[in-house]
Amino acid sequence: MWGKIVEKFERYPSQIAVAREFLRLGISVRDGRAYCGDIELVPAKIAEAIGVDRKVVISAIQNIEGDEELRRVFSALKPVANIAEVARIMGCGVLEVYAESQKVGIVAAIAGILAREGISIRYILGEDPEISVESKLTVVTDTKIPGKLVDEFLKVDGVEKIVIS
């Protein structure tokens, strides 16, 4: 899908930035407007946050709506909350796994290690490196994650770095 978006906006790099942020944050496009859930967002504020002109945001929305496939994708987006910071405050465990995104089985292996240790997963979010800055898996657990598991996590094929908090 990302290839289709880049192709659609190849002559408009600023609009690619808008489309990327919409995907990353789950901002949907419906009826010529941008929404976070059911809350309508103002193009000027979106532009300010992304660092582009308001007209770029409006043009990106129009281009999305002018393409049937992109309209279907962007109209179905829903916001995703990354609750990692809140989880830390609430005393939950947070595991951040930095890995090669194309490797298969990373989530299964990490979940398996946690399950074997009797640690329940409350929330999991994988970030796509084409949309986010880096490929990262965030796992929130019921309890703190013991440091003794770091070496085991690092042995999972494709895992590059682990942060436990």
N, C-alpha and C positions, 0 to 999 in steps of 0.2 A: 504494500500500500504506500509506503514512504516513497518508493520510486515513482509512483503515479503522481504524488503530490509535487515532488521535485520537478517532474516533467511538466506539469500543468503551470508551475510558477517559475520555470527556468529563466525567463526574461525579467523576473521581478524578485530579486533576492530579499528585499524587505518584506514582501508578502510571504516568502518561505518562512521567515522568522515568525510572522504572525501565525501561520498554520502550525508551525512546530509548537508554539506556546499553547495554542488551542488544544492540540493533541495532548501535550504534557499535562495540562491542567484540567482537561476534560471540559473545555468550554465548547458548548454546542452552537450551531448556526441554524436558525430557523426564521423564516419570513423576513430575511434581510437584516436580522439582528443577532447579536451574540448573547449567550446566556450561560450563567453558572447555575445549574439546576433550573429553577424557574425565575431566577433573578436576572433581569436584563442588565447588561453591562454597557456602559457608555463608551463609544469608540475613542473619544479623547483620552479617557482614563486608561484604556487598554494600550493606546499608542504611547502614552507617557511611561507606563510600566515596561513596555517592550523596547522603547527607545526609537520609535518610528513616528512618522507623521500620521495624524488622524485619518487623512485621505488614504493612506496605505492600508489601514485597518478596514475601512469601508470598501476599498477595491478588493481586498482579499476575501471579504465576506461575499461580495458580488461574484467573484470568480468561483468560489466554492459552490455557491448556489447555481451558477451557470453550468456546472458539470454534474450530470445525474449521479455518477458513482460517488464523487466527493460529497455531494449533497446528502446522499444516504448515510455515508460514514459520519460526517460532521453533525448531522441532525440527531444522531443516536448517542453522541458522547455524553457521559455523565462525569461530574467531578469526583476525583479520588482523593481522599484525605490521607496524608502521610502522618500517622499518629505517633511516630517514633519519639519525638520530643515530649509529648504528653505522657507516653508510656514510661519514659525515664522518671518523670516527676512522680508518677503513680507507683513507682517501685517495681515495675515489670522489667524483664530482661529485654535487651535490644541487641540483635546481632546484625551487623552490616557485612555483607559478603561482596567483595569486589572480584569480578570474574570475567572470563572470556564469554561473551554473550552467546556465541554460536555453539558452545559445548552443550551436549545433551546430558541430562541427568543430574545437574548441579542441585536443583531444588529438591529432587528426590533423595539425594545423598545427604544433604543438610537436614532435611526433615527426618530421615531415618536415624541419624545420629541423635537428634533431639528426642525422638520417640523412644529409642533404646534406653536413654537416660531418664525417661519418665517425665520429660519436660513438654508441656502442652503449648502448641502454637496458637496464639490469639489473632494474629494478623500477619500477612505476608504481602510484600509489594516488590515486584521486579521492575526495574527501570530499563528501558530500551536505550542503548547508546546512540541511536540515530535521532532520538528525541531529547534525551537527557545528556548531561555533560559526560557521564561515565556509566558503565554497566554496573549496576548495584542491585543486590537483593537485600531488602530489609525485612527482618523477621522479629516480631514482638512475641515474647513468651510470658507465661504466667509468673514465672520465677526468674531470678537472676541466673545467668548461664555461667557454669563453673569454668574458670580459666583453664582447667586441665583438658578441656575439649579443643583448645586452639589448634594444637598440632594435628588432631584428627580432622578438623575442618580444612586445614591447609593441605591435607593429603588428597582431598577431593579433586579429581581431574578438572582443570580449568580455573580453580580458585587461585587468585593472586594475592589477596590480602583479606584479613579479618579484623573487624573492630567489635569488641564486646563492651557494652556499658549497661 
